[in-house]
Amino acid sequence: MQFITFILVYPIVKLLSKLPLRILYIFSDVLYLLIFYVFKYRKKVVLNNLNLAFPNNSLKENKHYSKYFFKHFTDLFIETIKAISISKSEIVKRYQYTNPELVNNLLKEGKSIIFIGAHQANWEWSVNSPLVVNSKVYGAYTSLGNTYFDKVVKKSRERFGFKCYESSKTTKVILKNFKEKKQSIYLLLSDQSPQVERSLYWTDFFGIKVPIHVGAETIAKKFDLAVVFCATKKIKRGFYETDFKLITKNPKEIENYKITDEYIKLTEELVKKQPECYLWSHKRFKHKDRFNEWKSMKNVQKKLKK
C-alpha cells in the first residue's frame, strides 16, 4: 500500500517542485483559502495558542496573526515541496546568513558546534547551511511512516551537503564523530513539548510554565560543543535570513539549565517579532496545568530512590 500511494502521489509532487515559486504561490493561496475557510484546519488550536502567548492582545489582533499564520503555513508547505528540486543558486539567494564568520571562527578555534533553533520562519531551507560554513552539518529528523516518501525527504534535505539522522540516533552519531575527532555541527530544533513523565525541566515560555527539552544543553555539556542560536526571520514571501547568536563556547562552565533558559529567551524574542511565522498549529501549552503534578511525581521518585 505504501508503494502504491508513493507511485500515485510522488510524480505530482515532483512535477510541482519543478515549477517556479511564483506559480507555486498561486497554489499556496488556493490552499490557504481551503484550509482556513473551508476545512478550518486547527484554527481553534492556533488561536488558543496565540491567546495564551499574547494575553494582552485583543481577540481581533490575535485573529489577525492567526490568519497570517495560515498564509505562511501554506507557503511553508509549498516551499518544502520546492526544496526537492530547488537549485543551489536559488536557495542561496532566497535563504541567506548574515554572519557565517561567527560560526567559521569557532570552527577555526577547533570547536564543534550545536545549532539550536525553533520552528520559526522556514527551517526546511536551513539545510543549505553547509554552503556557508566550513564543516559538515548534521540534523535530526523524525522518519515518515511511508518509507518511500521518507527516502525522498531525506534526499531532499541532503542535497546541499546536510547529513540527516533519525532523532533517536542523535547521541550515537555525535559520540561516533567525537571518538573519531571529526569536527562537526549539529542542528536541533528544541521547542517541541516533551512528555511530562520524561521531562527534566520546566520554565516559563511566554509567561506560562511548560516542560522544555534539555537535550541540546545536555549534549553540548557532554561533548563540549559551542552553542549557537539560529535566529531566522522572514524578509518577504520566499526570502529568509538567519542571524547566528553565540550562547556559549564553553558549556561546561555554565550552570545547569542556563543554556536552555537563554534558548527559550531568544526564541521568545524571535517569535514576538514575527508571531505569524511560528508553528502555532501544535498545542504549545498542552501541559500548562501539570507542573504541580510533575513536581509531585518527581518527589515520589526521589523518595523511592532513597
N, C-alpha and C positions, 0 to 999 in steps of 0.2 A: 504493500500500500504506500509506503514511504517513497518508493521509486516511481510509482505511477503519479503520485502528487508532484514529485520533482519534475518529471518529464513534461507534465502538463503546464506547470507554473513557471519553471525556470526560463524557457525560451522567451516568454513575455517579459520577465524581469530583465533578462539580458538585453533584449531589444530596447526596453525603456532606458536602460543605463547608457545606451549609445546616443540617446537624444540630447540636444543642447539643454542646459539648465533653464534657459528662457522658455522652452517648450514644456519642460517638466514642471515648472512652477504653475503652469496652467492646470495641470493635473492636480497639483497641490491645492490650488484654490477650490477646485471642484470637490476634492476630498475633504477639505475643511468644512465646506457647506454641508456635506453629508454627515460628517462626524458630529459637528456642533449642533446643527439644526434638526437633522432627521434622526440619527441614531443616538444622539446625546451621550456619546461615549464618555463615561466617568466625569461628567460635568459637575455632579454633586461632590465627588472626591476632590476635584481641583478647587472648586470654590470654597469648600470646607477647609482645605489646607491653607488657602490664601487668607481666609478669615481668621484662622488661628495664628498665622505668621504675622499678619498685619492687622491687629485688632483695632488700631486707631484709624484705619481707613474706613471710609463709608462703604456700604454694600455696593453702591454704584461704582466706586473706584475698583473694588476687587472683582466685580463682574467685568470691568474693562480689562483688567490684567488677565482674567480667565479667558476672555475672547481672544486676546492676542497670544496667549499661551498656545491655544489650539492652532492658530495660524503658524506659529513657529514649530509646533509639534508635527504638523503635516509636512512642512518644509524639511524638517529633520528626517522624516521617513523617506522623502524623495531624494534627499542628499545621500542617505545611506545606500539607496539603490544606485545612485550615480557613482558612488565610490567603487563599484565593481569595475567600471571602465574609465573612470576619470584619468586624464593624462597627468604626468608629473608636472608639466608646466602650468596646467590649470590649477591643480591643488596647491602648488606653491604660491600662485597668485591669490588664491581665494582664502588660504589659511596660512597666516604669517605669524612670526615670532619676533617680539620687539627686542629681546635681549638674550639671544642664544649664547653670547660671550660669557654670561654668568655661569651657565652650565659647563661650557668648554673650559673655563678657567678652573672649575672644581675638578674636572677630569685631568687637567694638567697637573694638579696637586696630587693626583693618584687616587682620588676618591671615586668610589662607586656611588650611585645616587638613586634615591627613590623619589619619583614624581608622584605627588599626591594631589588628586583633583576631585572635582564634583561633576554631577550630571547637569552641567550648565552649558548653554550655547550648543556647540557641536563637538562632542567628544569622539565621534566616529572618525572625523577627518584628522584628529590629532595623531593618527598613525603615520603621518608624514614627518613626524619629529626626527627620525633618523637622517633626514635630508639636511638638517641644520645643526645636529650635534655630532661630536666625534666619538660616538660609541654605539654599540648595539643597544636597542631599546626593546624591552620585553613587557608584555602586558597580559594580565589575567583576564579571562573571559569565561562566561558560563555557556557550555555547549548546548546546541539546539536539540530538540527532540528528534528532528529529522536529520539523520546522519549525512544525507546528500547535500542538504542546504547548509549544514554545519561546515562542510568542506568548502563550500562556496564563500561563506562569510569569513572563514579563517584565511582563505587565499586572498580575498579582497583586502583584509586588514594587513596582510604581509607583503603587499605589492611594492612598498617603498622601503623595505628593509626591516619593518617591525616584526617582532617574533611573538607569536601567541602561545599561551599555555593555559590549560584549564585551571580555574581558581583553586581547586583542591591541591594542585601541584606547586603552588607558589613557593613554599619553603623548600621543597625538594629542588626546584630549578635554581633558586638563589644559592642554596647550600652547594650544589654542584659547581656553579661558577665561582663561588668563594674558595672552594677547595682547589680548583684549577687556576686560581688567581686571574680570572677573566674579569676585567673591568667592565661594568655594565650599568645600565639604567633600567629601573623597573617602574612601571606605571600602575598605580592602584587608585580606583575611584572608591572612596571610603564613606560616602554619605548614605548608604543603604541602612535600613533598620535591622540590627541583629535580633535573633530570638532572645526573648527575655531570659530564658533559662541559661543561655550561653553567654550572656553579656557580662562584661567585667567592669564596665564604667558607664556612668550616666553623667550628663552635663546639660546645660541649657542650650537649646537651639531655637532661636527666635523667642527666647524667654520661656520656653517650655522644656521641662525635664524629660529627656529621652535617652535611651541606650545608644551608645556610639561604638562603632567598630574601632578597635585599637590595634588591629593587625599591622598597619603601616608603621606605627610607632614601635611596636614590639620587634618587628623585623629590622627596622633601622638601628635599634639599640643592639640587637643580637649580632648584626653583621657590620656595624659601624658605617652605615650609609648616610651620606648627606641627604637632608630632607628639603625638597624644593616644591613649593606650591605652584600649581599651574592655574593662573587666573585668566580665564578665557571669556571674551566678550564678543557679542555680535556687532559688527561695524554697520552692516546693512544686509539686505537679503543676499544670502550666498557668500558672504565675506565675514571672516572671523580673525581674531587676533589673540594670541596668548602672551602674557607677561609672566616671566618666571620670578618668583619671590622666594628667597632663601629663608627657610625657617631655622635651620641649624646645620652646620657641617660636623658638629661633634655631639651626636645624640646621646652618647653615654654620659655626658656631663649634665644633661638636662633632667630635672626632677620628673618622676613618672607622671604621665598624662598631660604634662605641659605642652608637649608637641601636638597632642590631639586637641587640646584646648585652643592652641594657636590655629590649627587647621580649621576648626569649627568657626572661630572668629573671622578668619579670612574668607571662608565660604559664605558666611552671613553677609559680610561687606560686599562680596561679589554679587550675590543674589539680589540684594537691596537695590543695586544699581540697574539691574535688568530683571525684575521679577518674572516677566513673561517668558524668559529664556531658561527657567529652571524646570526640572522634570517633576511637576506637581501632580502628575497622573497616578503616582503611587501614594499610599497612605503614610505620609512622612511622620505623622504624630500618633500612629495607631497604638503605641504603648504609653501614651502620656499619663494615664491614670494608674500605672502599675509600678511606680517607683517604690512605694512602701511595701508592696508585695515582694518585689525583688530584694529589698533590704531584709525583710523577714526571712526570705529563702536563704540568703547568704549567712544570716546569723545562725540559722539551723544547721547549715553545712559546717560552719566553724565549730559549733558545739559537738557535732558528730565526729569531727577530726580529733578532738581532744581526748 
